[in-house]
Amino acid sequence: MADLNWCLAGTAWKVIRSGGEQGSIPNINDNDEGTFHAVGIGVPPGAGGGIDFDHGVDFAEAANNINKVEILNEAGVSSGGITSAKVYLYYSGGYHEVLDLGTGSWGKTLFSQTGSWNNVTKIKFTCTGGCYNPYAPSVVSDYTYELRAWGPANYMDIGIRIRKSSQTIKIGVKDLEASHKLRIRKGGTTYGIPLLSTGDGDASPIRIYDGSAIKALPKVD
């Protein structure tokens, strides 16, 4: 199954500390690359101006794994530039930087970064910039078209329980794929139980031999 964009089902939000806005904040996670939410400022000659804001999306549920983040962004500047533009994921009780767009200005560009981040609950883009020209008006603005966080669907809990010593393990399943060697049927639906390496972060202590190696069944919390 293809990875999901976890932002699509999430709730978009904004924090604008400096600058005026244009567009609607839900545009940053609507899967439409033609719509945006922008923050900008224009000032007269001899006056300095700046922008400082956050764009974010809270996921509908925690994602077991995010393996790629993307932002479709544009920075328009006259006599100034973006001074910081970074994407963060929220996990382990705090925000962690995962992507730096750089400084200055750029046309409409898709920035991306791959990795492996677990139990992620939200994503945010933080941006600052400034402008100044002693002789002419100046402008700085930043446009977010799409903010995305890609990763596989979480394991589902359909009630499979295995007892190991004094511990009850909840076994996770996924929608059936051809690669699933282990399957279970419930309520007229057949689900797949992926076989994981024993070092996988989602591996339970339940082991099974798949014909070539010892594998683990996936757990759900």
C-alpha positions in Angstrom: 0.0 0.0 0.0 1.3 3.4 -0.9 2.2 5.8 1.9 -0.4 8.3 3.2 -0.1 12.0 3.5 -1.0 12.3 7.1 -1.6 16.0 6.8 -4.7 15.5 4.6 -6.9 14.2 7.5 -5.3 16.7 10.0 -6.3 20.2 11.2 -4.3 23.2 9.8 -3.5 26.1 12.1 -1.5 29.3 12.0 0.3 31.6 14.4 1.2 35.0 12.9 3.5 37.1 15.1 4.3 39.7 12.4 2.9 40.4 9.0 -0.5 40.3 7.2 -2.1 37.2 5.7 -3.5 36.3 2.4 -5.5 33.1 1.5 -7.0 30.5 3.9 -5.1 28.3 6.3 -6.9 25.1 5.2 -5.2 25.6 1.8 -1.9 24.2 3.2 -3.3 20.7 3.5 -6.0 20.5 0.8 -3.9 18.6 -1.8 -4.3 21.6 -4.2 -1.0 23.0 -5.4 -2.8 26.1 -6.7 -4.0 27.4 -3.4 -2.0 28.9 -0.5 -1.8 30.7 2.7 0.7 33.6 2.7 2.2 36.0 5.2 3.8 39.2 4.0 4.4 42.9 4.6 5.1 45.9 2.5 6.7 49.1 3.9 7.5 52.6 2.5 11.0 53.8 1.8 13.2 54.1 4.8 11.0 51.8 6.9 11.9 48.3 7.9 9.4 45.5 7.9 9.3 41.8 8.9 7.3 38.6 8.9 7.3 35.9 11.7 4.8 33.1 11.6 4.1 29.4 12.0 2.0 27.2 9.7 1.1 23.8 11.1 -1.1 20.7 10.9 -2.2 18.5 13.8 -2.7 14.9 12.8 -6.0 13.2 13.4 -4.0 10.5 15.3 -0.4 9.8 16.0 1.5 8.3 13.0 3.6 5.3 13.9 6.2 6.3 11.3 6.8 9.3 9.0 9.4 8.7 6.3 9.2 11.9 4.3 8.2 15.5 4.8 7.5 18.0 2.0 6.6 21.6 1.7 5.6 23.5 -1.5 6.7 27.0 -0.8 7.5 30.3 -2.4 9.4 33.3 -1.0 8.9 36.7 -2.7 11.2 39.5 -1.6 12.1 43.1 -2.6 15.1 44.6 -0.8 15.3 41.9 1.8 15.0 38.2 2.3 13.8 35.2 4.3 16.1 34.8 7.3 14.8 31.4 8.5 12.5 28.8 7.0 12.3 25.4 8.7 10.0 22.4 9.1 9.6 20.5 12.4 7.9 17.3 13.4 6.4 16.8 16.9 7.4 13.6 18.7 8.9 12.5 22.0 7.3 15.5 23.7 8.7 18.3 21.5 9.3 19.7 18.1 12.4 18.5 16.1 13.8 20.2 13.0 13.7 18.0 10.0 14.1 20.3 7.0 15.8 23.7 6.4 14.6 25.6 3.3 17.5 28.1 3.6 17.5 31.9 3.4 16.9 34.6 0.7 14.2 34.1 -1.8 13.0 31.4 -4.2 10.3 30.6 -6.7 7.5 28.1 -6.1 9.6 25.1 -5.0 8.9 21.6 -3.6 11.4 21.0 -0.7 11.6 17.5 0.8 13.5 15.4 3.3 13.4 11.7 3.9 14.1 10.0 7.3 12.4 7.8 9.9 10.4 9.5 12.7 8.1 7.6 15.1 4.9 8.5 16.9 4.6 11.8 15.2 1.5 13.9 16.1 2.0 17.2 14.2 4.1 19.1 11.7 4.9 22.8 11.6 6.7 25.3 9.3 8.3 28.3 11.0 9.4 31.3 8.9 10.9 34.7 9.5 12.1 37.4 7.1 12.7 41.1 6.7 12.9 43.9 4.2 14.3 47.5 4.0 15.1 50.0 1.3 16.0 53.6 2.1 14.9 54.9 -1.3 12.0 52.7 -2.4 9.1 50.6 -1.0 10.1 47.1 0.0 8.3 43.8 0.5 8.8 40.4 2.0 6.3 37.5 1.8 6.2 33.7 2.0 3.5 31.4 0.5 2.8 27.9 1.7 0.9 25.9 -0.9 1.1 22.4 0.7 2.6 21.0 3.9 2.9 17.2 3.8 4.1 14.3 6.0 4.3 10.9 4.3 4.2 7.5 6.0 2.4 4.1 6.1 -1.0 3.6 7.6 -0.9 2.6 11.2 -1.6 -1.0 12.3 -5.2 -1.7 13.1 -6.4 -3.4 16.3 -9.2 -5.8 15.4 -9.0 -7.7 18.7 -6.2 -10.2 18.2 -4.6 -11.0 21.5 -1.8 -13.4 22.3 -0.7 -14.3 25.9 3.0 -14.4 26.6 3.9 -15.3 30.2 1.9 -12.7 32.2 1.7 -10.2 29.3 -1.2 -9.8 26.8 0.1 -8.7 23.4 -2.2 -6.8 21.0 -1.4 -7.9 17.5 -1.9 -5.3 14.7 -3.1 -5.9 11.1 -3.3 -4.0 7.9 -5.5 -4.0 4.8 -4.7 -7.1 2.9 -1.8 -7.0 0.3 -0.4 -9.8 -1.8 2.8 -9.7 0.1 1.1 -10.7 3.4 2.0 -14.4 4.1 0.1 -14.4 7.3 -3.6 -13.5 7.2 -6.7 -13.5 9.4 -10.4 -13.3 8.6 -12.9 -11.4 10.7 -16.4 -10.3 10.0 -16.2 -11.2 6.3 -12.9 -9.3 5.8 -9.5 -10.8 5.4 -6.6 -8.8 6.9 -2.9 -9.1 6.5 -0.4 -9.5 9.4 2.9 -8.2 8.2 6.0 -10.1 9.4 8.6 -7.7 10.7 12.3 -8.0 11.5 12.8 -8.6 15.2 14.5 -5.2 15.5 11.6 -3.2 14.0 10.1 -0.5 16.3 6.7 -2.1 15.9 7.9 -5.7 16.6 6.1 -7.6 19.3 7.8 -10.3 21.4 5.8 -12.9 19.4 8.0 -14.7 16.9 7.3 -16.8 13.8 9.5 -18.5 11.3 8.6 -17.5 7.7 10.6 -20.2 6.0 13.8 -18.3 5.8 14.2 -16.2 9.0 12.7 -15.6 12.4 10.2 -12.7 12.2 8.0 -10.8 14.7 4.3 -10.1 14.6 3.4 -6.4 14.8 2.1 -4.9 18.0 -0.3 -2.1 18.6 -0.3 -0.1 21.8 
